[in-house]
Amino acid sequence: MSAEEKGSSNKQLYAGLVIISILILSSVHYYAEYREINDPYDLAGRITHVSEDIGSYKFNISNEITILGETISPLNGSGYVGYADKEMDISFFSPEKSINMIVVDEKAYMREDNGTWESRKLDDDTWESNDQLSRNDFLIEDSTNLSMERTDRGIVLTAIPDKTALMQEADKVGLDLQGTEQLRDYYVRYLIDEDTYYIVSIETYIDIQMKVQGMNSPVIIHNTVNIYDYDQEIDVESPLQA
């Protein structure tokens, strides 16, 4: 074999090894990306990972609180969240009042009971407290006790998050917490689409022992958020357009 033929043969061998290496790496990546997940902590990581690429979503939310054996619904609502242009169009309803909020062009517009719109510069707290996915990402990340179950509806991931985070959630739904309450039971349960690993619904359950009208009583909070229409963007406009 001449030196020229030997050099050509080496180049072909090198090219073949490169192609094989690429195919092997592609196979490893495909397996890592699409293999069936059976560990709840791997599932939590996948949920957080895919949520980074979500462009928008819609949601509806319902809330029930049981106090002294009576169940009330202090909060219901629905909305749209778009990440690309940082937009929101959200409505909340309670027995006492209604709240509408629109976020567009770095401004937050709000009104109560269909009254006059007021605007202010959008701040991080306003965005994060109304972004249902981001609010629940930290509950997953801070949970040290995770379990999962495959069902006909999808994958159910149950998380026992940090107590402080749960108490903050309780405070957000209108409970006047004094700091002496005792958590008796609590969890966050996520229904996950087994193909996309998108969150379909989030169920939060909190059972607190607290004083109500001077009596120690269990207070049960049951909050459900349904998330749908991922990456179906809509136009959000300022309500104060001329």
URQUIJO-V162523 format. One record per pair of residues at least 6 apart in sequence whose ideal C-beta (glycine too) atoms are under 8 Angstrom apart, sorted by the first residue. I is the first residue (numbers start at 1). J is the second residue. Records with the same first field share a line. If there is no record, write none. Layout:
I = J + J
//
This chain:
1 = 9
37 = 43 + 46
38 = 148
39 = 148
40 = 146 + 147 + 148 + 157
41 = 146
43 = 146 + 148 + 155 + 157 + 192 + 197
44 = 140 + 141 + 143 + 146 + 157 + 159
46 = 197
47 = 140 + 157 + 190 + 192 + 197 + 199
48 = 137 + 140 + 141
50 = 196 + 197 + 198
51 = 133 + 137 + 198 + 199
54 = 83 + 133 + 198 + 230 + 231
55 = 82 + 83 + 84 + 230 + 231 + 233
56 = 80 + 81 + 82 + 83 + 84 + 229 + 230 + 231 + 232 + 233 + 234
57 = 80 + 81 + 132 + 133 + 227 + 228 + 229 + 230 + 231
58 = 78 + 79 + 80 + 81 + 227 + 228 + 229 + 232
59 = 78 + 79 + 81 + 132 + 225 + 226 + 227 + 228
60 = 76 + 77 + 78 + 79 + 225 + 226
61 = 75 + 76 + 77 + 78 + 92 + 132 + 223 + 224 + 225 + 226
62 = 73 + 75 + 76 + 223 + 224
63 = 73 + 74 + 75 + 76 + 173 + 221 + 222 + 223 + 224
64 = 71 + 72 + 73 + 221 + 222 + 223
65 = 71 + 72 + 73 + 74 + 173 + 174 + 175 + 219 + 220 + 221 + 222
66 = 72 + 218 + 219 + 220 + 222
67 = 212 + 217 + 219
68 = 212 + 213 + 215 + 217
72 = 95
73 = 95
74 = 94 + 95 + 173 + 174
75 = 92 + 93 + 94 + 173 + 174
76 = 92 + 93 + 94
77 = 90 + 91 + 92 + 93
78 = 90 + 91
79 = 88 + 89 + 90 + 91 + 130
80 = 87 + 88 + 89 + 90 + 234 + 236
81 = 87 + 88 + 90 + 130 + 131 + 132 + 133
82 = 88 + 233 + 234 + 236
84 = 233
85 = 104 + 236
86 = 103 + 106 + 122 + 127
87 = 103 + 104 + 236
88 = 101 + 102 + 103 + 127 + 130 + 131 + 236
89 = 101 + 102 + 103 + 234 + 236
90 = 100 + 101 + 102 + 130
91 = 98 + 99 + 100 + 101
92 = 98 + 99 + 101
93 = 99
94 = 174
97 = 112 + 113
98 = 112 + 113 + 114
99 = 110 + 111 + 112
100 = 110 + 111 + 114
101 = 108 + 109 + 110 + 130
102 = 108 + 109 + 110 + 236 + 237 + 238 + 239
103 = 109 + 122 + 126 + 127 + 236
104 = 236 + 237 + 238
105 = 238
106 = 121 + 122
107 = 119 + 120 + 121 + 122 + 238
108 = 119 + 120 + 121 + 122 + 123 + 126
109 = 117 + 118 + 119 + 238 + 239 + 240
110 = 117 + 118 + 119
111 = 117 + 118 + 239
117 = 239 + 240
119 = 240
128 = 134 + 135
129 = 135 + 172
132 = 202 + 225 + 227
133 = 199 + 227
136 = 188 + 190 + 199 + 202 + 225
138 = 165
139 = 159 + 161 + 162 + 165 + 188
140 = 157 + 159 + 161 + 188 + 190
142 = 161 + 162 + 165
143 = 159 + 160 + 161 + 162 + 188
144 = 160
145 = 159 + 160
146 = 157 + 158 + 159 + 160
147 = 157 + 158
148 = 155 + 156 + 157 + 158
149 = 155 + 156 + 158
150 = 156 + 194
153 = 191 + 200
154 = 191 + 192 + 193 + 194 + 200
155 = 191 + 192 + 193 + 194
156 = 189 + 190 + 191 + 192
157 = 189 + 190 + 192
158 = 187 + 188 + 189 + 190
159 = 187 + 188 + 189 + 190
160 = 186 + 187 + 188
161 = 186 + 188
163 = 183 + 186
166 = 183 + 186 + 204 + 206
167 = 177 + 181 + 183
169 = 204 + 206 + 221 + 223
170 = 177 + 206 + 208 + 221
171 = 177
173 = 221 + 223
175 = 208 + 210 + 219 + 221
177 = 210
178 = 210 + 211
180 = 210 + 211
181 = 208 + 209 + 210
182 = 208 + 209 + 210
183 = 206 + 207 + 208 + 209
184 = 207 + 208 + 209 + 218
185 = 205 + 206 + 207
186 = 205 + 206 + 207
187 = 204 + 205
188 = 202 + 203 + 204 + 205
189 = 202 + 203 + 204 + 205
190 = 199 + 201 + 202 + 203
191 = 199 + 200 + 201 + 202 + 203
192 = 198 + 199 + 200
193 = 199 + 200
196 = 230
198 = 227 + 230
199 = 227
200 = 226 + 227 + 228
201 = 224 + 225 + 226 + 227
202 = 223 + 224 + 225 + 227
203 = 222 + 223 + 224
204 = 221 + 222 + 223 + 224
205 = 220 + 221 + 222 + 223
206 = 220 + 221
207 = 218 + 219 + 220 + 221
208 = 218 + 219 + 220 + 221
209 = 216 + 217 + 218 + 219
210 = 216 + 217 + 219
211 = 217
212 = 219
//
